[in-house]
Amino acid sequence: MNDYRLTIRLSAALRRRLKDTARRNGTRESEIVRGAVERQFAAEDEELTAYERASKAGLIGVVRGAGRDLSTNPKYFDGFGRS
């Protein structure tokens, strides 16, 4: 894994809280910060609509070579949903 080093500025109060929490939990300050960043991204992902998630995953696009009425013409649905 290639780690990336990032420098951030914290207020004195926030720095004390970070340091105290790390000491109390027996962990490193960087682990607490990484966890906070990961939780923030997870929270943002929860707010995405189904369309936004599909788009972000690259599941939305154009099907080349298909008919222009692919989603509306019943002839394309023959056998759809059958195993």
ABEGO torsion letter per residue (X at the ends): XBBBBBBBBBBAAAAAAAAAAAAAAGBBAAAAAAAAAAAAAAAAAAABBAAAAAAAAGABBBBBGBBAAAAABAAAABGBGBX
